[in-house]
Amino acid sequence: MPLKKHTLTDGVPTVTAVNAANDASDAFDADCDVLVIGLGTAGVMAAIAAAKQGCRVIGADAAPLAGGVGTAACVWDYYYGARGGLYREINRKADALLAGGVYLSTAREGISTYPTSVKSLALEGALDALGVTRYYGSAVTAVYTGDGRLCGAELFGERDSVRIRASVVIDGADGAVCRLLGLPTLPGRKCDNRTARFARTVAMRDGEGRLCGAWHQGDALPQDAGTEELSARFLRWSAKPPCYAEHFDRGNRLLGLGCITGIREAACYETEEVYTFTDWLDGKRSEKVAFYALSQLDNSCADVWNEDDDFVDWHTLCNMNPYAFSVGISPDLLMAKGIDNLLLAGKHIGTGHILTSGVRMRSDMEKLGEAAGVLAALCVSNRCSAKTVANQHFPAFREILAQSGCYDADNDRGVCDLNVPDRGMWRTCSLPQTAEELKECLSGITPSLGLLAVRLRRVAVDDRVTAWLTAENRLLRENTAVALGMLGDRRALPVLRDILRGDTERYLRYWDEFQYGWHAVTDLCNFIKAACLLARFRDPADEALMKEVAFYNGENEIRTEASRYAKRYFGIFEPLEEEA
């Protein structure tokens, strides 16, 4: 079988023929069933899961330890995400280490956290017990293909390179293998192709004597940023005082820095199935679910006004920040399109820019890695492609995932209220189903679920609903206009214009019970929403009004924020002012 070697030359994929003396095996120094490139949050769980199924596994990572952002970047906390999976077995070992009294306490009510040394020891113990061979400090520099399949990869470490042949390759390195192959990516953010901001995280001892991670937000990166640009940005932020040095004193002490950067989003690659946030909003659901993810939409963007319309609908128009939603992840989302033995395990699966921010949480990435590892193992044991496993062996695949709790039907929670705990997660919300229920919801200062019900088309927009555009109740009238405006219904225009001609009233509701304080507010400001929607309609009759709103230059914070949305009427995307 003739081999082809895929490398990058000045960032451009390059293919050359391999001249092996006898046969293809001469091109490799070692072989395995499953090769995992990138032992990050998802990748390390993929290696563990595949090895548990009896596979010979080799793993590699450019960092000196496994666990990725959850260890090497000091991002230790579990944020949102669904529960269950092999990761709990690792965490029980980490809990035992913490209970020994050797380490500073990391205990914070309602938050599970595992510092680098503890989680690393637990992971290394699991990898050792399963006989997983590791190459740390090793980057993938080339991959080999033959007959449309991946045959292996070349790793370059501190001194030399090693070539490894594998039956299945798992890309757990945010698409490093995909880039070498020149595989197509999904579109990024429409206006500027930017991803979510990265974070620079440090280890600190807080005033109560606990060990915790603290982070400083970095830049939003262009999805197609080259090596030089990425390096320049990372170096710039690495040179900054860690998380504002003035915050540290004798009570809050800096202990260490993460050895890698906390990347929230990577470019997504085309997979056998692409499933985006638009698909979720339109009610599309997979019949083959490997596991469920659960989170709010969290890309930590500081310039929401530049996000795509679907994100703005959720975040700004529906005020859904205090709510989460579940997403069923099918095995097809893990399969690189066109290469039947390349699986993806990480933030680069086929979910697209917006939805990635809802499926990237730590526990969900760990479940993703587990699913990829089990899928790879079934490919090996059945001597077939991943597509064949998904189509012909899916019950066996999901049964293995169910045994660990990775697949749990109870994790399909729909839309959840993050202020109401329920069985270790959060309570499922009941969206309005009738016009009467919708009217009640839109009549107050917390219309979020009613607005979402309209956006999801759960409630029919009939004459009863449109009649509320002339209601005496101001909130009902304005919220109805926002709801119809999201659907592109021009009957909302008169009310939206009246809002912009009026005051800038804002309603804030602070929730009493909330796990994370920075999401504890429901913010209703119809002035901002009206500016956003009229910019979408781009009616010529609104030019003068929108010019007044868009180019406001005063000190009113609401008008300033509204101006950023209003500028889109004129095709202007106001850039985020990044820190110097």
C-alpha positions as CSV (number, residue, x, y, z in Angstrom):
1,M,0.0,0.0,0.0
2,P,1.6,3.3,-1.1
3,L,1.8,5.8,1.7
4,K,1.4,9.6,1.6
5,K,3.0,11.9,4.2
6,H,1.0,15.0,5.2
7,T,2.9,18.0,6.7
8,L,2.5,21.7,7.0
9,T,4.8,24.1,5.0
10,D,4.4,27.7,6.1
11,G,1.0,26.7,7.4
12,V,-0.1,25.1,4.2
13,P,-0.9,21.3,4.0
14,T,1.7,19.5,1.9
15,V,1.5,15.9,0.6
16,T,4.5,13.8,-0.4
17,A,5.0,10.1,-1.3
18,V,6.7,7.8,1.2
19,N,9.4,5.6,-0.2
20,A,9.3,2.5,2.0
21,A,12.0,-0.1,1.2
22,N,9.8,-3.2,1.5
23,D,6.2,-2.5,2.6
24,A,4.2,0.1,4.6
25,S,5.3,-1.3,7.9
26,D,8.9,-0.1,7.2
27,A,7.7,3.5,7.6
28,F,6.8,3.1,11.3
29,D,8.8,2.6,14.5
30,A,5.9,1.4,16.6
31,D,2.3,0.4,16.2
32,C,-1.0,0.3,18.3
33,D,-4.7,-0.1,18.0
34,V,-5.6,3.5,18.9
35,L,-3.3,6.5,18.7
36,V,-4.5,9.5,20.7
37,I,-2.9,12.8,19.6
38,G,-3.5,15.3,22.4
39,L,-4.1,14.0,26.0
40,G,-6.2,17.0,27.0
41,T,-9.5,17.0,28.8
42,A,-11.2,14.9,26.2
43,G,-8.2,13.1,24.7
44,V,-6.9,11.6,28.0
45,M,-10.4,10.2,28.7
46,A,-10.4,8.7,25.1
47,A,-7.1,6.9,25.9
48,I,-8.5,5.6,29.1
49,A,-11.8,4.5,27.6
50,A,-10.1,2.7,24.6
51,A,-7.7,0.9,26.9
52,K,-10.5,-0.2,29.2
53,Q,-12.0,-1.9,26.2
54,G,-8.8,-3.9,25.7
55,C,-7.1,-1.8,23.0
56,R,-3.3,-1.2,22.8
57,V,-3.2,2.6,23.2
58,I,-0.5,5.2,22.6
59,G,-1.0,8.8,23.6
60,A,0.9,11.9,22.9
61,D,0.8,15.5,24.1
62,A,2.9,18.6,23.6
63,A,2.5,19.4,27.3
64,P,4.5,17.6,30.0
65,L,1.3,16.2,31.6
66,A,-2.1,14.9,30.7
67,G,-5.4,16.6,31.4
68,G,-5.1,19.7,29.2
69,V,-6.8,22.9,30.3
70,G,-8.1,21.1,33.4
71,T,-4.6,20.5,34.7
72,A,-1.9,22.3,32.8
73,A,-3.8,25.6,32.5
74,C,-4.9,25.7,36.2
75,V,-8.6,25.8,35.1
76,W,-9.4,23.3,37.9
77,D,-13.1,24.0,38.6
78,Y,-16.0,22.1,37.1
79,Y,-18.4,24.7,35.7
80,Y,-21.7,23.5,34.2
81,G,-22.1,20.3,32.1
82,A,-24.0,17.1,32.5
83,R,-23.0,14.5,35.0
84,G,-21.8,10.9,34.7
85,G,-19.0,9.0,33.0
86,L,-15.6,7.5,33.5
87,Y,-14.3,10.8,34.7
88,R,-16.0,10.2,38.1
89,E,-13.8,7.2,38.6
90,I,-10.7,9.4,38.1
91,N,-12.2,12.1,40.4
92,R,-12.8,9.6,43.2
93,K,-9.1,8.8,43.1
94,A,-8.4,12.6,43.2
95,D,-10.7,13.0,46.2
96,A,-8.8,10.3,48.0
97,L,-5.6,12.2,47.4
98,L,-7.1,15.4,48.7
99,A,-8.5,13.7,51.8
100,G,-4.9,12.7,52.8
101,G,-4.2,16.2,54.0
102,V,-1.1,16.7,52.0
103,Y,-2.6,19.4,49.8
104,L,-4.2,22.7,50.5
105,S,-8.0,22.5,50.6
106,T,-9.8,23.4,47.4
107,A,-13.3,23.0,48.9
108,R,-15.9,25.6,47.9
109,E,-19.6,25.0,48.3
110,G,-21.3,23.6,45.2
111,I,-18.1,23.6,43.1
112,S,-15.9,20.5,42.4
113,T,-12.3,21.5,41.8
114,Y,-9.1,19.4,41.4
115,P,-5.7,21.2,41.3
116,T,-3.1,20.2,38.8
117,S,-1.0,17.9,40.9
118,V,-3.9,15.9,42.3
119,K,-5.8,15.4,39.0
120,S,-2.5,14.6,37.2
121,L,-1.6,11.9,39.7
122,A,-5.1,10.4,39.3
123,L,-4.9,10.4,35.5
124,E,-1.3,9.1,35.5
125,G,-2.3,6.2,37.8
126,A,-5.2,5.3,35.5
127,L,-3.0,5.4,32.4
128,D,-0.3,3.3,34.1
129,A,-2.8,0.7,35.3
130,L,-4.1,0.3,31.7
131,G,-0.7,0.1,30.1
132,V,-1.1,3.2,28.0
133,T,2.2,4.3,26.4
134,R,2.7,8.1,26.5
135,Y,4.9,10.6,24.7
136,Y,4.9,13.9,26.5
137,G,6.6,17.0,25.2
138,S,5.8,15.6,21.7
139,A,4.0,17.4,18.9
140,V,2.5,15.8,15.9
141,T,4.5,16.9,12.8
142,A,3.1,14.6,10.1
143,V,0.4,12.0,9.5
144,Y,0.4,9.2,7.0
145,T,-2.5,8.1,4.8
146,G,-3.1,5.2,2.4
147,D,-6.2,4.1,0.5
148,G,-8.2,6.9,2.0
149,R,-7.4,5.9,5.6
150,L,-5.1,7.3,8.3
151,C,-2.2,4.9,8.8
152,G,-0.3,6.7,11.6
153,A,1.5,9.8,12.7
154,E,4.9,11.2,13.3
155,L,5.7,12.8,16.7
156,F,8.6,15.1,17.4
157,G,9.9,15.3,20.9
158,E,12.8,16.9,22.7
159,R,15.5,15.1,20.7
160,D,14.1,13.0,17.9
161,S,10.9,11.8,16.2
162,V,9.0,8.6,16.3
163,R,6.5,7.2,13.7
164,I,3.5,5.3,15.0
165,R,1.1,3.2,13.1
166,A,-2.5,2.9,14.3
167,S,-5.8,1.3,13.3
168,V,-7.7,4.3,14.6
169,V,-6.4,7.9,15.3
170,I,-8.2,10.2,17.7
171,D,-7.5,13.9,17.3
172,G,-7.6,15.3,20.8
173,A,-5.4,18.2,20.0
174,D,-7.9,20.8,18.9
175,G,-7.7,19.7,15.3
176,A,-3.9,19.3,14.9
177,V,-4.4,16.2,12.8
178,C,-7.2,17.8,10.8
179,R,-4.9,20.7,10.0
180,L,-2.2,18.5,8.7
181,L,-4.7,16.8,6.4
182,G,-6.1,20.1,5.2
183,L,-9.7,19.1,6.2
184,P,-12.4,21.8,5.8
185,T,-13.5,23.8,8.8
186,L,-17.0,25.1,9.6
187,P,-17.5,28.9,9.4
188,G,-16.6,30.9,12.5
189,R,-18.3,34.1,13.7
190,K,-19.8,35.7,10.6
191,C,-18.6,39.3,11.1
192,D,-14.9,38.6,11.8
193,N,-14.3,34.9,12.1
194,R,-13.3,35.3,15.8
195,T,-13.4,32.6,18.4
196,A,-14.1,32.9,22.1
197,R,-11.6,34.7,24.3
198,F,-8.8,32.6,25.9
199,A,-7.9,32.9,29.5
200,R,-4.6,33.1,31.4
201,T,-5.0,31.3,34.6
202,V,-2.9,31.2,37.8
203,A,-2.8,29.2,41.0
204,M,-3.4,31.1,44.2
205,R,-3.9,30.7,47.9
206,D,-6.9,32.8,48.9
207,G,-7.6,34.6,52.1
208,E,-9.3,31.6,53.6
209,G,-6.3,29.4,53.1
210,R,-7.7,27.5,50.1
211,L,-6.0,26.7,46.8
212,C,-7.9,27.9,43.8
213,G,-7.4,29.0,40.2
214,A,-8.0,32.6,39.2
215,W,-8.1,33.7,35.6
216,H,-7.6,36.8,33.5
217,Q,-9.4,37.1,30.2
218,G,-7.3,37.3,27.1
219,D,-8.1,38.2,23.5
220,A,-10.6,36.9,21.1
221,L,-8.6,35.1,18.4
222,P,-9.3,34.9,14.7
223,Q,-10.2,31.3,13.9
224,D,-7.7,31.3,11.0
225,A,-5.0,33.1,12.9
226,G,-1.5,32.0,11.8
227,T,1.3,30.8,14.0
228,E,3.0,34.2,14.3
229,E,-0.2,36.0,15.3
230,L,-1.1,33.4,17.9
231,S,2.4,33.4,19.4
232,A,2.4,37.2,19.5
233,R,-0.9,37.3,21.4
234,F,0.0,34.6,23.8
235,L,3.3,36.2,24.6
236,R,1.7,39.6,25.1
237,W,-0.7,38.2,27.6
238,S,1.9,36.1,29.3
239,A,3.9,39.2,30.0
240,K,1.0,40.8,31.8
241,P,0.8,40.9,35.6
242,P,-0.9,37.6,36.4
243,C,-4.6,38.3,37.1
244,Y,-3.8,41.8,38.2
245,A,-0.9,41.7,40.6
246,E,-2.4,44.3,42.9
247,H,-5.1,41.7,43.9
248,F,-2.4,39.7,45.8
249,D,-1.3,40.3,49.3
250,R,-0.3,38.2,52.3
251,G,-3.8,36.7,52.4
252,N,-4.1,36.1,48.6
253,R,-0.8,34.8,47.4
254,L,0.3,33.8,43.9
255,L,1.5,30.3,43.9
256,G,2.1,29.4,40.2
257,L,1.2,29.8,36.6
258,G,-0.4,27.4,34.2
259,C,2.0,26.0,31.6
260,I,-0.6,26.3,28.8
261,T,-3.3,28.8,27.8
262,G,-6.9,28.3,28.6
263,I,-8.4,28.0,25.1
264,R,-12.2,28.1,25.1
265,E,-12.9,27.5,21.4
266,A,-11.1,25.9,18.5
267,A,-12.0,25.8,14.8
268,C,-14.7,23.2,14.2
269,Y,-14.2,20.7,11.4
270,E,-16.7,19.1,9.1
271,T,-17.8,15.8,10.5
272,E,-20.2,13.1,9.2
273,E,-23.0,15.1,10.8
274,V,-22.8,18.8,11.5
275,Y,-25.1,20.0,14.2
276,T,-25.3,23.7,15.0
277,F,-27.2,26.0,17.4
278,T,-29.5,26.9,14.5
279,D,-30.4,23.2,14.3
280,W,-31.1,23.1,18.0
281,L,-33.3,26.2,17.8
282,D,-35.2,24.6,14.8
283,G,-36.0,21.5,16.9
284,K,-33.7,19.1,15.2
285,R,-32.7,16.2,17.4
286,S,-30.6,13.1,16.8
287,E,-32.1,9.6,17.2
288,K,-28.6,8.3,18.0
289,V,-27.3,10.1,21.1
290,A,-24.0,9.0,22.7
291,F,-24.3,11.4,25.6
292,Y,-25.9,14.7,26.6
293,A,-24.1,18.0,27.2
294,L,-25.7,20.6,29.3
295,S,-24.7,24.3,29.8
296,Q,-25.7,27.8,29.1
297,L,-24.1,29.5,26.0
298,D,-20.8,30.6,27.4
299,N,-18.1,31.9,25.1
300,S,-17.1,34.7,27.5
301,C,-17.5,37.2,24.7
302,A,-17.3,40.8,25.7
303,D,-18.8,42.0,22.4
304,V,-22.1,40.2,22.2
305,W,-23.3,42.8,19.7
306,N,-20.9,41.3,17.1
307,E,-22.2,37.7,17.6
308,D,-24.4,35.9,15.1
309,D,-28.1,36.5,15.2
310,D,-28.9,33.1,16.9
311,F,-26.5,33.9,19.7
312,V,-28.0,37.4,20.1
313,D,-31.5,35.9,20.1
314,W,-30.6,33.7,23.1
315,H,-28.4,36.0,25.0
316,T,-29.7,39.5,24.4
317,L,-33.3,39.3,23.1
318,C,-34.4,36.4,25.2
319,N,-32.2,37.1,28.3
320,M,-31.4,33.4,28.6
321,N,-28.1,33.8,30.5
322,P,-29.4,32.3,33.7
323,Y,-30.6,29.2,31.8
324,A,-29.0,26.1,30.3
325,F,-30.1,23.6,27.7
326,S,-29.2,20.0,26.9
327,V,-27.7,18.9,23.6
328,G,-27.6,15.3,22.4
329,I,-24.2,14.5,20.9
330,S,-24.3,11.8,18.2
331,P,-21.3,9.6,17.3
332,D,-21.4,11.2,13.8
333,L,-20.3,14.5,15.3
334,L,-17.0,12.8,16.2
335,M,-16.2,11.4,12.8
336,A,-14.0,13.5,10.5
337,K,-15.8,13.6,7.1
338,G,-14.2,11.5,4.4
339,I,-11.7,9.7,6.7
340,D,-13.3,6.6,8.3
341,N,-10.8,6.0,11.0
342,L,-10.1,9.6,12.3
343,L,-12.2,10.5,15.3
344,L,-12.3,14.0,17.0
345,A,-12.3,14.5,20.7
346,G,-12.4,18.1,21.8
347,K,-13.9,21.5,21.1
348,H,-13.3,21.0,17.3
349,I,-16.2,18.6,16.7
350,G,-18.9,19.5,14.2
351,T,-21.0,21.8,16.4
352,G,-20.0,25.2,14.9
353,H,-19.1,28.5,16.6
354,I,-22.2,29.1,18.7
355,L,-23.0,25.7,19.9
356,T,-19.4,24.9,20.9
357,S,-19.8,27.4,23.8
358,G,-22.7,25.2,25.1
359,V,-21.0,21.8,24.8
360,R,-17.4,22.6,25.9
361,M,-17.7,22.3,29.6
362,R,-15.3,20.1,31.5
363,S,-17.5,17.1,32.3
364,D,-19.0,17.2,28.8
365,M,-15.6,17.2,27.2
366,E,-14.6,14.3,29.4
367,K,-17.7,12.4,28.3
368,L,-16.9,13.3,24.7
369,G,-13.5,11.7,25.1
370,E,-14.9,8.6,26.6
371,A,-17.4,8.3,23.7
372,A,-14.5,8.7,21.2
373,G,-12.4,6.0,23.0
374,V,-15.3,3.5,23.1
375,L,-16.1,4.2,19.5
376,A,-12.5,3.6,18.5
377,A,-12.3,0.4,20.5
378,L,-15.4,-1.0,18.7
379,C,-13.9,-0.1,15.4
380,V,-10.9,-2.2,16.3
381,S,-12.8,-5.1,17.7
382,N,-15.3,-5.3,14.8
383,R,-12.6,-4.4,12.2
384,C,-14.9,-1.8,10.7
385,S,-15.3,2.0,10.3
386,A,-16.8,4.3,12.8
387,K,-19.8,4.8,10.5
388,T,-20.4,1.1,10.6
389,V,-20.3,1.1,14.4
390,A,-22.8,3.9,14.5
391,N,-25.1,2.3,12.0
392,Q,-24.8,-1.4,12.9
393,H,-23.5,-1.6,16.4
394,F,-25.0,1.4,18.0
395,P,-26.9,-0.4,20.8
396,A,-23.7,-2.1,22.0
397,F,-21.8,1.3,21.8
398,R,-24.4,3.1,23.9
399,E,-24.7,0.2,26.4
400,I,-21.0,0.5,27.2
401,L,-21.4,4.3,27.7
402,A,-24.5,3.7,29.9
403,Q,-22.6,1.4,32.2
404,S,-20.3,4.3,33.3
405,G,-23.1,6.8,33.3
406,C,-21.7,8.7,30.3
407,Y,-25.0,8.0,28.5
408,D,-27.9,8.9,30.9
409,A,-31.3,9.7,29.4
410,D,-32.0,11.7,32.6
411,N,-29.4,14.2,31.3
412,D,-31.8,15.3,28.6
413,R,-33.2,18.2,30.6
414,G,-34.3,20.5,27.8
415,V,-34.1,24.1,29.0
416,C,-33.0,24.3,32.7
417,D,-33.3,27.0,35.3
418,L,-29.8,27.4,36.8
419,N,-31.2,28.8,40.0
420,V,-33.1,25.7,40.9
421,P,-31.1,22.6,41.7
422,D,-32.5,19.2,40.8
423,R,-30.9,15.8,41.4
424,G,-27.4,17.0,41.1
425,M,-28.2,19.3,38.2
426,W,-31.0,21.8,37.5
427,R,-34.7,21.8,37.1
428,T,-36.3,21.6,33.6
429,C,-38.3,24.7,32.7
430,S,-41.9,24.6,31.4
431,L,-42.1,26.9,28.5
432,P,-45.5,28.6,27.7
433,Q,-47.6,26.4,25.5
434,T,-50.8,28.5,25.1
435,A,-51.5,32.1,24.3
436,E,-52.8,32.6,27.9
437,E,-49.5,31.3,29.4
438,L,-47.5,33.4,26.9
439,K,-49.4,36.6,27.8
440,E,-48.7,36.1,31.5
441,C,-45.0,35.6,30.8
442,L,-44.7,38.6,28.6
443,S,-46.5,40.9,31.0
444,G,-43.7,41.1,33.5
445,I,-40.0,41.9,33.9
446,T,-38.9,38.3,33.3
447,P,-40.2,37.4,29.9
448,S,-37.3,35.1,29.0
449,L,-39.1,31.8,28.7
450,G,-42.0,33.4,26.8
451,L,-39.7,35.0,24.3
452,L,-37.8,31.7,23.9
453,A,-41.1,29.9,23.4
454,V,-41.9,32.3,20.5
455,R,-38.4,31.9,19.0
456,L,-38.7,28.1,19.2
457,R,-42.3,28.4,17.7
458,R,-43.8,26.6,20.7
459,V,-46.7,29.0,20.7
460,A,-48.6,29.9,17.6
461,V,-48.4,33.6,16.8
462,D,-52.1,34.3,15.9
463,D,-54.4,37.3,16.1
464,R,-54.6,37.1,19.9
465,V,-50.8,37.5,20.1
466,T,-50.5,40.4,17.6
467,A,-53.3,42.2,19.4
468,W,-51.0,42.7,22.4
469,L,-49.0,45.2,20.3
470,T,-51.6,47.7,21.3
471,A,-52.1,46.5,24.9
472,E,-52.2,49.1,27.7
473,N,-49.7,47.1,29.7
474,R,-46.4,48.6,28.5
475,L,-44.3,45.6,29.2
476,L,-46.7,43.3,27.4
477,R,-46.8,45.6,24.4
478,E,-43.0,46.0,24.2
479,N,-42.1,42.3,24.9
480,T,-44.6,41.2,22.3
481,A,-42.9,43.5,19.8
482,V,-39.5,41.9,20.7
483,A,-41.0,38.5,20.2
484,L,-42.4,39.3,16.8
485,G,-39.3,41.1,15.8
486,M,-37.2,38.0,16.4
487,L,-39.5,36.3,13.8
488,G,-39.0,39.1,11.3
489,D,-42.7,40.2,11.6
490,R,-42.9,43.8,10.4
491,R,-46.0,44.4,12.5
492,A,-43.6,44.9,15.4
493,L,-41.9,48.0,13.8
494,P,-44.2,50.7,15.2
495,V,-43.7,49.6,18.8
496,L,-40.0,49.1,18.4
497,R,-39.7,52.6,17.0
498,D,-41.7,54.0,20.0
499,I,-39.3,52.2,22.4
500,L,-36.3,54.0,20.8
501,R,-38.1,57.3,21.0
502,G,-38.7,56.8,24.7
503,D,-36.6,56.4,27.8
504,T,-33.9,53.9,28.5
505,E,-35.5,52.1,31.4
506,R,-33.8,48.9,32.6
507,Y,-35.2,46.2,34.9
508,L,-32.8,44.0,36.8
509,R,-33.8,40.9,38.8
510,Y,-31.2,39.5,41.1
511,W,-31.6,35.8,41.8
512,D,-31.1,34.7,45.4
513,E,-29.8,31.2,44.7
514,F,-27.2,31.0,42.0
515,Q,-24.0,29.0,41.7
516,Y,-22.0,31.7,40.0
517,G,-22.6,35.3,40.8
518,W,-21.7,36.8,37.5
519,H,-24.7,35.2,35.9
520,A,-27.1,36.0,38.7
521,V,-29.0,38.8,37.0
522,T,-31.9,38.8,34.5
523,D,-31.5,42.0,32.6
524,L,-34.5,43.4,30.7
525,C,-33.8,46.5,28.6
526,N,-36.1,46.8,25.7
527,F,-34.3,49.9,24.5
528,I,-31.3,47.8,23.6
529,K,-33.5,45.1,22.1
530,A,-35.3,47.6,19.9
531,A,-32.0,48.9,18.6
532,C,-30.9,45.4,17.8
533,L,-34.1,44.4,16.0
534,L,-34.5,47.6,14.0
535,A,-30.9,47.2,12.8
536,R,-31.9,43.8,11.5
537,F,-35.0,45.1,9.6
538,R,-32.9,47.9,8.0
539,D,-36.1,49.7,7.0
540,P,-35.1,52.9,5.0
541,A,-37.7,54.8,7.0
542,D,-35.7,54.2,10.2
543,E,-32.4,55.8,8.9
544,A,-32.7,59.0,10.9
545,L,-33.7,57.3,14.1
546,M,-31.1,54.7,13.8
547,K,-28.4,57.2,13.0
548,E,-29.3,59.1,16.2
549,V,-29.0,55.8,18.3
550,A,-26.0,54.3,16.5
551,F,-23.7,57.3,16.8
552,Y,-24.6,58.3,20.3
553,N,-21.5,59.8,22.1
554,G,-22.7,60.5,25.6
555,E,-22.3,58.9,29.0
556,N,-25.6,56.9,29.3
557,E,-24.5,53.3,29.5
558,I,-27.7,51.9,28.0
559,R,-27.6,54.2,25.0
560,T,-23.9,53.3,24.6
561,E,-24.7,49.6,24.5
562,A,-27.7,50.1,22.2
563,S,-25.5,52.1,19.8
564,R,-23.3,49.0,19.3
565,Y,-26.3,47.0,18.1
566,A,-27.7,49.9,16.1
567,K,-24.5,50.3,14.1
568,R,-25.3,47.0,12.3
569,Y,-28.1,49.0,10.5
570,F,-25.3,50.7,8.7
571,G,-23.2,47.5,8.2
572,I,-20.8,48.6,11.0
573,F,-19.5,46.0,13.4
574,E,-17.9,47.9,16.3
575,P,-14.7,46.2,17.3
576,L,-14.0,45.3,20.9
577,E,-11.4,47.5,22.4
578,E,-8.8,45.0,23.6
579,E,-6.6,45.8,26.6
580,A,-3.2,47.2,25.8
